[in-house]
Amino acid sequence: MYYEQGKLIKTEYVNKNIKTNDSLIEALNVIDQEFASHNNTLADSINTTFKNLFKRNIFETQLRHLDSLSFENISKILDRFGYPSKEIAGESSGIPFYILSFAPLTIKEKYVNQFILAADRGYISWKSLAFFIDKLKVAKGEKQVYGTQGNYDDRYKFTMFPVIDPENLNKRRVGVGLEEL
C-alpha cells in the first residue's frame, strides 16, 4: 500500500511471483454469485407479489438487507486493498464496480474517486464510469458531466437532465467513448 500525507493513493496486490491472487478472485466471485442469486430470487418475488403491499415490503426489506451485506463485503476489500487490477483479479476485477453501482448514494460517493483511478488504469471502462458519475450527480441534485441521464415525456421524447459546460459536452463524451449528441 502506498500513502501520501496519510491518504491511501495506491495498492498493489502482488505475491512473490506477481501472479493473480486466487483468494481475492474467489472472494469477489462468491460475493458476485450471492448478489446475483438473492437479487434474481427476490426481484421475482417482488414482481409476483406486486399487488400485495405487505408481502412486497417483506421481500424488499430482505433485498435491501442482503444487498447491504454485499456492499459491506465489497467495501471491506476496497478499504483494505484498493481497487483490484486485472492483473491480480482477472475478469473479476469489474465486480466491485458492478455491485457498488447498485449501492446507496453515500457508498457510491465514498468510492467514486477509487473508481476514477481504476478507470484511469484501465481496470474499468470510462464509458461505464461516465454513466455512474452522471447518475451520482443527478441523485445529488447536481448537473451531470457526460449527458447520460434524462427522462422521457408523454410523447416518448428524451429530455436530458442539465449538464455542466454544455458547449464542451460532446468533447467530454467522445473522451470516454460515448457518441456525440
C-alpha positions in Angstrom: 0.0 0.0 0.0 1.3 3.5 -0.9 0.3 6.6 1.1 0.8 10.3 0.6 0.2 12.6 3.5 -1.6 9.8 5.4 -4.0 9.1 2.5 -4.0 5.8 0.6 -3.3 6.5 -3.0 -2.4 3.1 -4.4 -2.5 -0.5 -3.6 -0.7 -3.3 -5.4 -1.9 -6.9 -5.0 1.3 -8.8 -5.6 2.5 -12.1 -4.4 6.1 -13.2 -4.8 5.5 -14.3 -8.3 3.5 -11.3 -9.4 0.5 -13.5 -10.4 -3.2 -13.3 -9.9 -4.5 -13.6 -6.4 -6.7 -16.6 -6.4 -8.1 -15.9 -2.9 -9.2 -12.4 -4.0 -10.8 -13.7 -7.2 -12.6 -16.4 -5.2 -13.9 -13.8 -2.7 -15.1 -11.5 -5.4 -16.8 -14.3 -7.3 -18.6 -15.5 -4.2 -19.9 -12.0 -3.4 -21.0 -11.7 -7.1 -22.8 -15.0 -7.1 -24.6 -14.3 -3.8 -25.5 -10.8 -5.0 -26.9 -12.2 -8.3 -28.7 -15.1 -6.6 -30.6 -13.0 -4.0 -31.4 -10.2 -6.4 -32.8 -12.6 -9.0 -34.8 -14.6 -6.4 -36.1 -11.6 -4.5 -36.8 -9.5 -7.6 -39.0 -12.3 -8.9 -40.8 -12.5 -5.5 -41.3 -8.7 -5.5 -42.7 -8.8 -9.0 -45.1 -11.7 -8.3 -46.4 -10.0 -5.1 -46.6 -6.5 -6.6 -50.3 -6.0 -5.6 -49.8 -7.4 -2.1 -48.1 -4.5 -0.4 -47.4 -6.4 2.9 -45.6 -9.3 1.1 -43.8 -7.0 -1.3 -42.5 -4.9 1.6 -41.1 -8.0 3.3 -39.3 -9.1 0.1 -38.0 -5.5 -0.5 -36.7 -5.4 3.1 -34.9 -8.7 2.6 -33.4 -7.5 -0.7 -32.1 -4.3 0.9 -30.6 -6.3 3.8 -28.9 -8.8 1.6 -27.7 -6.1 -0.8 -26.2 -4.2 2.2 -24.2 -7.3 3.1 -22.8 -7.5 -0.4 -21.9 -3.7 -0.3 -20.2 -4.2 3.0 -18.2 -7.2 1.8 -17.0 -5.2 -1.3 -16.3 -2.2 0.9 -14.0 -4.3 3.1 -12.0 -5.4 0.1 -11.7 -1.9 -1.4 -10.9 -0.3 2.0 -8.2 -2.8 2.7 -6.6 -3.3 -0.7 -7.9 -0.6 -3.0 -9.5 -1.4 -6.4 -8.2 -4.7 -7.7 -6.3 -4.6 -11.0 -7.0 -7.0 -13.9 -3.5 -8.5 -13.4 -4.4 -9.5 -9.9 -8.2 -10.2 -10.1 -8.5 -11.1 -13.8 -12.0 -10.8 -15.2 -13.3 -10.5 -11.6 -11.8 -7.0 -11.3 -15.1 -5.5 -12.5 -17.2 -7.0 -9.7 -16.7 -4.2 -7.1 -17.8 -1.5 -9.6 -20.8 -3.5 -10.8 -22.1 -4.3 -7.3 -21.5 -0.9 -5.9 -23.3 0.7 -8.8 -26.5 -0.6 -7.0 -25.4 0.9 -3.7 -26.9 3.8 -1.8 -25.7 7.3 -2.6 -23.3 7.5 0.4 -21.5 4.4 -0.6 -21.2 5.5 -4.2 -19.8 8.8 -3.1 -17.2 7.1 -0.9 -15.8 5.1 -3.8 -16.2 7.3 -6.8 -12.5 8.5 -6.6 -11.3 4.9 -6.4 -13.4 4.2 -9.5 -11.9 7.1 -11.3 -8.4 5.9 -10.5 -9.4 2.4 -11.6 -10.7 3.7 -14.9 -7.6 5.7 -15.5 -5.6 2.5 -15.1 -7.9 0.6 -17.4 -9.5 -1.7 -14.7 -13.0 -0.5 -15.6 -14.3 1.3 -18.6 -14.6 5.1 -18.7 -17.8 4.7 -20.6 -19.4 2.8 -17.8 -18.0 5.2 -15.2 -19.5 8.1 -17.1 -23.0 6.7 -16.5 -22.1 6.1 -12.9 -20.8 9.6 -12.4 -23.9 11.2 -14.1 -26.3 9.1 -12.0 -24.4 10.1 -8.9 -24.5 13.8 -9.8 -28.2 13.7 -10.7 -29.1 11.9 -7.4 -27.3 14.7 -5.6 -29.2 17.4 -7.4 -26.2 18.5 -9.4 -25.6 18.9 -13.1 -24.3 15.9 -14.9 -21.0 15.7 -16.7 -21.5 13.4 -19.7 -25.2 13.8 -20.5 -26.2 10.2 -20.0 -29.2 10.9 -17.8 -32.7 12.2 -18.5 -36.3 11.1 -18.9 -39.0 10.7 -21.4 -42.0 12.9 -21.7 -45.6 11.8 -22.6 -44.6 11.6 -26.3 -41.6 9.4 -25.6 -39.2 12.3 -26.3 -36.0 12.1 -24.3 -35.0 15.2 -22.4 -31.6 15.3 -20.9 -31.1 16.5 -17.4 -28.9 19.6 -17.1 -25.2 19.3 -17.8 -22.2 21.3 -16.8 -20.4 23.3 -19.6 -22.8 22.2 -22.4 -20.6 23.7 -25.0 -17.9 21.0 -24.4 -20.3 18.1 -23.7 -19.5 16.3 -27.0 -15.8 16.6 -26.3 -16.2 15.0 -22.9 -18.5 12.3 -24.3 -16.1 11.3 -27.0 -13.2 11.3 -24.5 -14.9 8.5 -22.5 -16.1 6.5 -25.5 -19.7 7.8 -25.8 -21.2 9.1 -29.1 -21.7 12.7 -29.8 -25.2 14.2 -29.3 
